[in-house]
Every structure is written in structure tokens, then in C-alpha cells.
């Protein structure tokens, strides 16, 4: 494997990697996103099998995400201290995925077999979920921390985003269809059969993605690619110093966490509201997703490949955010003042008309822009880690990634609660809107806001944050030259 890598070493401290390894490692993010998709249905399980109210179920997701964020800095600290025979990053990928597999099985296969007591079942669910999120953090931190050793070429680093955008589009589009079909076959989302079948698919797919990612990163998971050439002592106080003084990570956190808050609010319940209740046919969700996913994927890759590699990652996010604001606004107007029910042909299929065509076209364009602004965050985190080396001489990718994740998760944890409170405010206190819920204007407005309105707000935060984000394409070239000088000085 060393021979596979040696020919990709450049000048001025630049090191590259074969393209297929970038694509393979990007599957590590897909592996955790698969479990994230599974947990999108947790409200149905908590309400149906545990017996908690809708607001409680939404609050559970919020508090578990806060717990997930709290564990991040500690795990990042451990990652930065780790460098064994199996590398710095790979142990956390394997251990994390194993924890996810076991705990998710227990959550959805054991909880409902406990005595029919809400306190007992909910307490058990919380304890197991706390362990689940530790595993989730173990694997997630590597997606960001390993970016610095994968490649530091400013033209190659954004290519991770191309693969990640393709995988995420395929994942969420494909599983939206799979989820709808499994739900129909099982008689609803809140059934034992649905959760079992969904878990089997997620567990197998995630394990395969992890295996490929481990193989892909293996030859670059060595100290020659992720060190500064001299030891750096780290303490927990360094976390505060980094968060306080690294302007790049500050602005990226504001940008990404506001986007995550918006995207997390669009749960499976919101999708049900939009298509099953407002449009009148739940199957339309899968049909339209299937029609738009591939064009969105292609457009995202083209935009990232053109914008990020030529203009730099900061400008790429800026352009993606502006486009996302414009076209999400147009979609919101379409759903508020158009006739969504005109897409329903009355037989479980799509009726072609103005609304259907406009929705499909606008969704594709919107997805292309958001594919840039949403997916480019991960390689931008690696830029922030390199900036910390430039600024202080500390190589702390685990700290950088988990500092980012900590604040990001704390803020985005509010999303399920926002959705839950909005639904509770219009009468859904102890029930969840499903395919049998009748249409109401209030549900229509809430659905449109949680699908498009809150996304626009998140993207507006991007514009403000990027104004103060210092890492332009030119600045990153300067940073890589200085890091190369640091390594050369340490080697003498």
C-alpha cells in the first residue's frame, strides 16, 4: 500500500491520495448517516411502544443530541492522544460501528419486550441510547479528524464533498423510498416489523461502508501524514483556547450548526405532513424523491467540482448558500400558494401538471446548491485544523472536529423540540401526524415552514458567518507552505 501512496507526494508539503481512496473513505460518513436515518423514526417507537407523549419524544431526541455533543470533546481528546499499530483513526471507526450495531438492536428489539411500564421502558431506552451515542461519536469524529491525513491538496480536498454528496443523496433518497415501502408492508411506521426490517438493512449496509472506509484510509493513517514532526502536549484548557481564538472554526460552527438545525427539523413526520396530508398521497414522497435524487446528485457534484476546486471552499459555500435561499424561497411560495393536491392522481401515482413540474425543477436546483453548502463543511473542518497548526503549532484534528461537533450538536439538538413544540401548538400533544390525519391549514403552514422556511433562516446565518471566515483559497496555500516549513524544521 505504501507504493500506492508514494507517487502522490508533491512539493511544498502537499500530499495527495488516489481518487478511489477519497471515495472509499467518504463511506465512513455514510455509515453513521445510515444510523442517523434509522433514528429519524424514533418518535414513532417512543410514542407507540414506550408510551411517552409527542413532546417528550421530541425532547428525548434533543437531550440525547446534547449528550452526544457533550461526549465529543473527550473522545476528540482521546483521538489526538492515540497512535498505535492500527493507526490514529481506524480503531474508532471499527469500535464505533460495533457499538452502533449492538445498541441499536437492543433499542428496537428489546425495549418493547420489557414490562408495560412507561417509566421502565423509557429509562431503559435512555440508558442504552446514551451508549449508542458514544459509539456514534467514536465513528463520526474520524470523518473530520482523518481529513488532514487523507490529503492536504487544496484542489483535491473538496473532492471528498463530491463523493459525500452523492452518497448522502443516494442514501436519503433511497431510504425514503425504502422506509415508505417497509411502512406500507408492515402496516405503519410504528410497528415491530417495520423497525426490525429497517434495522437489518441499516446494520448490514453500515458495516459494509465501514469496512470499505477502513481499507481506504489505511495507508494514510500514519504519523508521517498527520504529525507536525514534533510532539505537542495537550490539555483540556487547549480546547477553550482553540474555540476562543480560532476564528475559522468559530464561523464554521455558526454556519454549519444553523444548517444542521434546519435540516434536522425536517423529520419523517414533516415529510408525512407534506405529502400524505397536504398533497394527499404518501407515495408521492417516494416517487418524487426517486425522480429528483439522481439529477440532484449530478448537479451537486458538478457544482462542487467546479466551484470548490477552482474558487476555494469558502466561495463555494457562499454561492451554494445564496442559491439555496433563493430556491427554497420559491419552493415555499409554490407550496403555500399553489395546489399540492394537484400532484395526486387518485391512484397512488403522480399527476403531471404545473405544480408537479415546478416542484421537481425547483427541488433539483435547490438540491444542487444545498449539496455544495451542506456537504463541504467536512473538508472545511480539515482546513480549520490546518489553520490551528499555522496559528499555534498544535496538530489537534480530533479536538478540532469534536469542538465543531460539540457546538453543532448542542444547537441542532433544538430541531426535534422545535418541530415537536410547533406540532403541539396546533393540537398534536400526545399523537403524531400520520397518513390517516386529516388536512388542516395549520398543518400545511407548519409543514412548509419546517421544510423550507427554517432552511432559509439557516442559510442566512451562513452569509453572515462567511463574511468573517478567514480561510480563502489563497490563505490555505500560505498555510500549507508554513506547515511544510514546520515539519522540515522538526526533521533537522
C-alpha positions as CSV (number, residue, x, y, z in Angstrom):
1,X,0.0,0.0,0.0
2,X,3.0,2.4,0.5
3,X,3.7,2.1,-3.2
4,X,0.2,3.1,-3.9
5,X,0.7,6.3,-2.0
6,X,4.3,7.3,-2.7
7,X,3.7,8.7,-6.1
8,X,1.1,11.1,-4.8
9,X,3.6,13.2,-2.8
10,X,4.0,16.7,-4.1
11,X,6.1,19.8,-3.3
12,X,5.7,22.4,-0.5
13,X,4.4,19.8,1.9
14,X,1.4,18.8,-0.3
15,X,0.4,15.2,-0.2
16,X,-2.3,13.6,-2.2
17,X,-4.2,10.3,-2.4
18,X,-5.6,8.1,-5.2
19,X,-9.2,9.3,-6.0
20,X,-10.7,5.9,-5.2
21,X,-9.5,6.2,-1.6
22,X,-11.2,9.5,-1.1
23,X,-14.4,7.9,-2.4
24,X,-14.0,4.9,-0.2
25,X,-13.3,6.9,3.0
26,X,-16.3,9.1,2.4
27,X,-18.4,6.0,3.1
28,X,-17.4,6.4,6.8
29,X,-19.8,9.3,6.9
30,X,-22.4,7.3,5.1
31,X,-22.1,4.5,7.7
32,X,-23.1,6.9,10.5
33,X,-25.7,8.6,8.4
34,X,-27.4,5.3,8.0
35,X,-28.0,5.1,11.7
36,X,-29.0,8.8,11.8
37,X,-31.7,7.9,9.2
38,X,-32.9,5.0,11.4
39,X,-33.2,7.3,14.4
40,X,-35.4,9.7,12.4
41,X,-38.2,7.2,13.2
42,X,-37.6,7.1,16.9
43,X,-40.6,9.3,17.7
44,X,-42.9,6.6,16.3
45,X,-41.3,4.0,18.5
46,X,-41.3,6.1,21.7
47,X,-44.9,7.1,21.3
48,X,-46.1,3.7,20.1
49,X,-44.1,1.2,22.3
50,X,-42.7,3.2,25.2
51,X,-45.8,5.2,25.8
52,X,-44.4,8.7,26.1
53,X,-46.1,11.9,24.7
54,X,-45.1,13.5,21.4
55,X,-43.4,16.5,23.2
56,X,-41.5,14.0,25.4
57,X,-40.4,12.0,22.4
58,X,-39.2,15.2,20.7
59,X,-37.4,16.3,23.9
60,X,-35.7,12.9,24.1
61,X,-34.1,13.5,20.8
62,X,-32.9,16.9,21.9
63,X,-31.3,15.7,25.2
64,X,-29.7,12.7,23.5
65,X,-28.1,15.0,20.9
66,X,-26.9,17.2,23.7
67,X,-25.4,14.2,25.4
68,X,-23.8,13.3,22.1
69,X,-22.3,16.7,21.9
70,X,-21.0,16.6,25.5
71,X,-19.1,13.4,24.9
72,X,-17.4,14.9,21.7
73,X,-14.5,16.9,23.3
74,X,-13.5,14.0,25.5
75,X,-13.5,11.5,22.6
76,X,-11.6,14.0,20.4
77,X,-9.0,14.3,23.2
78,X,-8.5,10.6,23.2
79,X,-8.2,10.5,19.4
80,X,-5.4,13.1,19.5
81,X,-3.6,11.0,22.1
82,X,-3.9,7.8,20.1
83,X,-1.3,6.5,17.6
84,X,-1.0,2.7,17.8
85,X,-0.2,-0.1,15.3
86,X,-3.7,0.2,13.9
87,X,-3.3,3.9,13.4
88,X,-4.9,7.0,14.9
89,X,-8.4,6.8,13.2
90,X,-9.2,3.2,12.3
91,X,-9.7,1.9,15.9
92,X,-12.5,4.4,16.4
93,X,-14.2,3.6,13.2
94,X,-14.4,-0.1,14.0
95,X,-15.3,0.2,17.7
96,X,-17.8,2.9,17.0
97,X,-19.7,0.9,14.3
98,X,-19.7,-2.2,16.6
99,X,-21.3,-0.2,19.4
100,X,-23.9,1.3,17.0
101,X,-24.8,-2.2,15.7
102,X,-25.3,-3.7,19.1
103,X,-27.1,-0.8,20.9
104,X,-29.5,-0.1,18.0
105,X,-30.5,-3.8,18.0
106,X,-31.2,-3.6,21.8
107,X,-33.2,-0.3,21.4
108,X,-35.6,-1.6,18.8
109,X,-35.8,-5.3,19.7
110,X,-35.7,-5.4,23.5
111,X,-37.4,-2.3,24.8
112,X,-40.9,-3.2,23.8
113,X,-40.5,-6.7,25.4
114,X,-40.0,-5.1,28.9
115,X,-42.9,-4.9,31.3
116,X,-45.6,-2.5,30.1
117,X,-44.5,0.4,32.3
118,X,-43.6,3.7,30.6
119,X,-41.0,4.6,33.3
120,X,-39.2,1.3,33.0
121,X,-39.2,1.2,29.2
122,X,-38.2,4.9,28.9
123,X,-35.5,4.6,31.5
124,X,-34.0,1.5,29.7
125,X,-34.2,3.3,26.3
126,X,-32.4,6.3,27.7
127,X,-29.5,4.3,29.2
128,X,-29.0,2.2,26.0
129,X,-29.3,5.3,23.8
130,X,-26.6,7.1,25.9
131,X,-24.2,4.2,25.0
132,X,-25.4,4.3,21.4
133,X,-24.4,7.9,21.0
134,X,-20.9,7.3,22.4
135,X,-20.4,4.8,19.6
136,X,-21.9,7.3,17.1
137,X,-19.3,9.9,18.3
138,X,-16.5,7.4,18.1
139,X,-17.1,6.9,14.4
140,X,-18.2,10.4,13.5
141,X,-15.1,12.1,14.8
142,X,-12.9,10.2,12.4
143,X,-14.8,11.6,9.4
144,X,-13.4,15.0,10.3
145,X,-10.2,14.2,12.0
146,X,-8.9,12.0,9.2
147,X,-9.4,14.6,6.6
148,X,-6.0,16.2,7.4
149,X,-4.1,13.0,6.8
150,X,-6.2,11.9,3.8
151,X,-5.0,14.8,1.6
152,X,-4.0,18.5,2.2
153,X,-4.1,19.5,-1.5
154,X,-6.5,22.4,-1.7
155,X,-7.7,21.2,-5.1
156,X,-8.1,17.6,-4.0
157,X,-9.6,18.0,-0.5
158,X,-13.0,19.3,-1.8
159,X,-13.4,16.1,-3.8
160,X,-14.4,14.3,-0.6
161,X,-17.5,16.5,-0.7
162,X,-18.4,15.3,-4.2
163,X,-18.4,11.7,-3.1
164,X,-20.2,12.6,0.2
165,X,-22.9,14.5,-1.7
166,X,-23.5,11.6,-4.0
167,X,-23.7,9.1,-1.1
168,X,-25.9,11.3,1.0
169,X,-28.3,12.0,-1.9
170,X,-28.5,8.3,-2.7
171,X,-28.9,7.4,1.0
172,X,-31.6,9.7,1.9
173,X,-33.4,9.4,-1.4
174,X,-33.2,5.6,-1.4
175,X,-34.1,5.1,2.2
176,X,-37.0,7.5,1.9
177,X,-38.4,5.1,-0.7
178,X,-37.4,2.0,1.3
179,X,-38.9,3.5,4.5
180,X,-42.2,4.2,2.8
181,X,-42.4,0.7,1.3
182,X,-41.4,-1.0,4.6
183,X,-44.0,1.1,6.4
184,X,-46.7,0.1,3.9
185,X,-45.8,-3.6,4.1
186,X,-45.7,-3.5,7.9
187,X,-48.9,-1.6,8.3
188,X,-47.3,1.7,9.5
189,X,-44.1,3.2,10.9
190,X,-45.0,2.3,14.5
191,X,-44.8,-1.5,14.1
192,X,-42.3,-4.1,15.3
193,X,-41.9,-5.4,11.8
194,X,-41.0,-2.0,10.4
195,X,-38.2,-1.4,12.9
196,X,-36.8,-4.9,12.6
197,X,-36.6,-4.7,8.8
198,X,-35.2,-1.2,8.8
199,X,-32.6,-2.2,11.4
200,X,-31.4,-5.2,9.4
201,X,-30.9,-3.1,6.3
202,X,-29.1,-0.3,8.2
203,X,-26.8,-2.6,10.2
204,X,-25.6,-4.6,7.2
205,X,-25.2,-1.5,4.9
206,X,-23.3,0.5,7.6
207,X,-20.9,-2.4,8.4
208,X,-20.1,-2.7,4.7
209,X,-19.5,1.0,4.4
210,X,-17.2,1.0,7.4
211,X,-15.1,-1.9,6.1
212,X,-14.5,-0.1,2.8
213,X,-13.7,3.2,4.6
214,X,-11.1,1.4,6.9
215,X,-9.4,-0.2,3.9
216,X,-9.4,3.2,2.1
217,X,-7.7,5.2,4.8
218,X,-5.3,2.5,5.9
219,X,-2.1,3.7,4.1
220,X,-2.6,7.3,5.1
221,X,-3.4,6.6,8.8
222,X,0.3,7.0,9.7
223,X,2.1,9.7,11.6
224,X,4.1,10.9,8.6
225,X,0.8,12.2,7.2
226,X,-0.8,13.6,10.3
227,X,2.0,14.9,12.5
228,X,3.9,18.2,12.7
229,X,7.2,16.4,13.2
230,X,7.4,17.3,16.9
231,X,5.4,16.2,20.0
232,X,2.7,18.6,21.3
233,X,1.5,18.4,24.8
234,X,-2.3,18.8,25.1
235,X,-4.5,19.7,27.9
236,X,-8.3,20.3,28.2
237,X,-7.6,24.0,28.5
238,X,-6.4,23.9,24.9
239,X,-10.0,23.3,23.8
240,X,-11.0,26.6,25.2
241,X,-8.1,28.4,23.7
242,X,-8.9,27.0,20.3
243,X,-12.6,27.8,20.5
244,X,-11.8,31.3,21.7
245,X,-9.2,32.3,19.3
246,X,-9.6,30.2,16.1
247,X,-11.9,32.5,14.1
248,X,-12.2,29.9,11.3
249,X,-13.8,27.2,13.4
250,X,-16.0,29.8,15.2
251,X,-17.5,30.9,11.9
252,X,-17.8,27.4,10.5
253,X,-19.6,26.3,13.6
254,X,-22.1,29.1,13.3
255,X,-22.7,28.3,9.6
256,X,-22.9,24.5,9.9
257,X,-24.9,24.3,13.1
258,X,-27.6,26.6,11.8
259,X,-27.8,24.5,8.6
260,X,-28.0,21.3,10.7
261,X,-30.7,22.8,12.9
262,X,-32.7,23.5,9.8
263,X,-32.2,20.1,8.1
264,X,-32.8,18.2,11.4
265,X,-36.2,19.8,11.8
266,X,-37.3,18.1,8.6
267,X,-38.1,14.7,10.1
268,X,-40.0,11.8,8.7
269,X,-43.1,13.3,10.5
270,X,-42.7,16.5,8.5
271,X,-42.4,14.6,5.2
272,X,-45.6,12.8,6.1
273,X,-47.3,16.1,6.7
274,X,-46.3,17.5,3.3
275,X,-47.1,14.5,1.1
276,X,-49.6,12.3,2.9
277,X,-51.7,15.1,4.4
278,X,-51.1,18.3,2.3
279,X,-50.7,16.7,-1.1
280,X,-53.0,13.8,-0.2
281,X,-50.8,10.8,-1.1
282,X,-47.9,9.5,1.0
283,X,-46.5,7.5,-2.0
284,X,-45.7,10.8,-3.7
285,X,-42.8,11.3,-1.4
286,X,-41.0,8.2,-2.7
287,X,-42.0,8.9,-6.3
288,X,-40.7,12.5,-6.4
289,X,-37.6,11.6,-4.4
290,X,-36.8,8.9,-6.9
291,X,-37.2,11.3,-9.8
292,X,-35.1,14.1,-8.3
293,X,-32.3,12.2,-6.5
294,X,-30.1,11.4,-9.5
295,X,-30.3,14.9,-11.1
296,X,-29.6,16.5,-7.6
297,X,-26.7,14.2,-7.2
298,X,-25.2,15.1,-10.6
299,X,-25.8,18.8,-10.1
300,X,-24.2,18.8,-6.7
301,X,-21.1,17.0,-7.9
302,X,-20.8,19.4,-10.9
303,X,-21.2,22.5,-8.7
304,X,-18.7,21.2,-6.1
305,X,-16.2,20.1,-8.7
306,X,-16.4,23.5,-10.4
307,X,-16.8,25.9,-7.5
308,X,-14.7,24.4,-4.7
309,X,-11.7,23.2,-6.7
310,X,-11.4,26.5,-8.7
311,X,-12.6,29.2,-6.3
312,X,-11.9,27.6,-2.9
313,X,-14.2,26.1,-0.3
314,X,-15.3,29.4,1.2
315,X,-16.6,30.9,-2.0
316,X,-18.2,27.6,-2.9
317,X,-20.2,27.6,0.4
318,X,-21.1,31.3,-0.2
319,X,-22.5,30.6,-3.7
320,X,-24.3,27.5,-2.5
321,X,-26.0,29.4,0.4
322,X,-27.2,32.2,-1.8
323,X,-28.7,29.8,-4.3
324,X,-30.3,27.8,-1.5
325,X,-32.0,30.8,-0.1
326,X,-33.5,31.8,-3.5
327,X,-34.8,28.5,-4.5
328,X,-36.0,27.4,-1.1
329,X,-38.0,30.6,-1.1
330,X,-39.5,29.8,-4.4
331,X,-40.5,26.3,-3.2
332,X,-42.1,27.8,-0.1
333,X,-44.2,30.1,-2.2
334,X,-45.2,27.3,-4.5
335,X,-46.4,25.1,-1.6
336,X,-48.2,28.0,0.1
337,X,-50.0,29.4,-2.9
338,X,-50.0,26.6,-5.3
339,X,-52.2,23.4,-5.3
340,X,-50.1,20.5,-3.9
341,X,-53.1,18.1,-4.1
342,X,-53.0,18.5,-7.9
343,X,-50.0,16.1,-7.9
344,X,-52.2,13.3,-6.7
345,X,-53.8,11.3,-9.5
346,X,-56.1,9.5,-7.0
347,X,-54.5,6.1,-7.6
348,X,-51.3,6.4,-5.6
349,X,-49.3,7.9,-8.5
350,X,-48.2,11.3,-9.8
351,X,-50.4,13.6,-11.9
352,X,-48.3,15.7,-14.2
353,X,-49.3,19.4,-14.1
354,X,-47.8,22.8,-13.4
355,X,-47.3,22.1,-9.7
356,X,-45.6,18.8,-10.2
357,X,-43.2,20.1,-12.9
358,X,-42.4,23.3,-10.9
359,X,-41.8,21.3,-7.7
360,X,-39.4,18.8,-9.5
361,X,-37.4,21.5,-11.3
362,X,-37.1,23.7,-8.2
363,X,-36.2,20.8,-6.0
364,X,-33.4,19.7,-8.3
365,X,-31.9,23.2,-8.5
366,X,-32.3,23.7,-4.7
367,X,-30.6,20.3,-4.0
368,X,-27.7,21.2,-6.2
369,X,-27.0,24.4,-4.3
370,X,-27.5,22.9,-0.9
371,X,-25.4,19.9,-1.9
372,X,-22.5,22.4,-2.0
373,X,-23.2,24.4,1.2
374,X,-24.2,21.4,3.2
375,X,-21.6,18.8,2.3
376,X,-18.5,21.0,2.0
377,X,-18.4,21.5,5.8
378,X,-16.4,18.3,6.5
379,X,-13.3,19.2,4.4
380,X,-13.6,22.8,5.6
381,X,-13.1,21.4,9.2
382,X,-9.8,20.0,8.0
383,X,-8.8,23.5,6.8
384,X,-9.6,24.8,10.3
385,X,-7.4,22.1,11.8
386,X,-4.5,23.1,9.5
387,X,-5.2,26.7,10.4
388,X,-4.7,25.8,14.1
389,X,-1.3,24.3,13.2
390,X,-0.4,27.5,11.4
391,X,-1.7,29.6,14.3
392,X,-0.3,27.7,17.3
393,X,1.8,24.8,16.1
394,X,-0.7,22.4,17.7
395,X,-1.9,19.5,15.5
396,X,-5.2,18.6,17.1
397,X,-7.7,17.3,14.4
398,X,-9.6,15.3,16.9
399,X,-10.1,18.3,19.1
400,X,-11.0,20.5,16.1
401,X,-13.5,18.0,14.8
402,X,-15.2,17.4,18.1
403,X,-15.2,21.1,19.2
404,X,-17.0,21.7,16.0
405,X,-19.4,18.7,16.6
406,X,-20.0,19.7,20.2
407,X,-21.4,23.2,19.5
408,X,-23.0,21.9,16.3
409,X,-24.9,19.2,18.1
410,X,-25.9,21.4,21.1
411,X,-27.5,23.9,18.7
412,X,-29.0,21.4,16.3
413,X,-30.4,19.4,19.2
414,X,-33.2,22.0,19.3
415,X,-34.6,20.9,16.0
416,X,-36.8,18.0,17.2
417,X,-38.0,20.1,20.0
418,X,-38.9,23.0,17.7
419,X,-40.8,20.6,15.5
420,X,-42.5,19.0,18.5
421,X,-43.5,22.3,20.0
422,X,-44.9,23.6,16.8
423,X,-47.0,20.4,16.4
424,X,-48.1,20.5,20.0
425,X,-49.1,24.2,19.4
426,X,-51.6,23.1,16.8
427,X,-53.0,20.2,18.9
428,X,-50.7,17.3,18.5
429,X,-49.7,16.8,22.1
430,X,-50.0,13.0,22.6
431,X,-50.2,11.9,19.0
432,X,-48.0,12.1,15.9
433,X,-49.5,13.2,12.5
434,X,-49.6,10.2,10.2
435,X,-51.1,9.1,6.9
436,X,-54.6,9.0,8.3
437,X,-54.5,12.5,9.8
438,X,-57.0,14.9,8.0
439,X,-55.8,18.1,6.3
440,X,-55.7,21.4,8.1
441,X,-54.4,24.8,7.2
442,X,-52.3,24.9,10.4
443,X,-50.6,21.6,9.5
444,X,-50.0,23.0,6.0
445,X,-48.2,26.1,7.3
446,X,-46.2,24.2,9.9
447,X,-45.1,21.7,7.2
448,X,-43.9,24.4,4.8
449,X,-42.0,26.2,7.5
450,X,-40.2,23.1,8.8
451,X,-39.4,22.0,5.2
452,X,-38.3,25.3,3.6
453,X,-38.7,28.3,5.9
454,X,-36.3,27.2,8.6
455,X,-33.7,26.2,6.0
456,X,-33.7,29.7,4.6
457,X,-33.0,31.1,8.1
458,X,-30.1,28.7,8.4
459,X,-28.6,29.7,5.1
460,X,-28.9,33.4,6.1
461,X,-26.7,32.6,9.0
462,X,-24.2,31.2,6.5
463,X,-23.9,34.5,4.7
464,X,-23.1,36.4,8.0
465,X,-20.6,33.8,9.2
466,X,-18.7,33.5,5.9
467,X,-18.1,37.3,5.9
468,X,-15.8,36.7,8.8
469,X,-14.4,33.3,7.8
470,X,-10.6,33.9,7.1
471,X,-9.7,30.8,5.1
472,X,-9.7,31.8,1.4
473,X,-8.1,29.6,-1.2
474,X,-5.0,31.9,-1.2
475,X,-4.8,31.7,2.6
476,X,-4.8,27.9,2.6
477,X,-1.9,27.9,0.1
478,X,0.1,30.0,2.6
479,X,-0.9,27.8,5.5
480,X,0.3,24.6,3.8
481,X,3.7,26.2,3.0
482,X,4.1,27.2,6.6
483,X,3.2,23.7,7.9
484,X,5.7,22.2,5.5
485,X,8.4,24.5,6.9
486,X,7.4,23.4,10.5
487,X,7.9,19.7,9.5
488,X,11.2,20.5,7.8
489,X,12.5,22.3,10.8
490,X,11.5,19.5,13.1
491,X,13.3,16.9,10.9
492,X,16.6,18.7,11.2
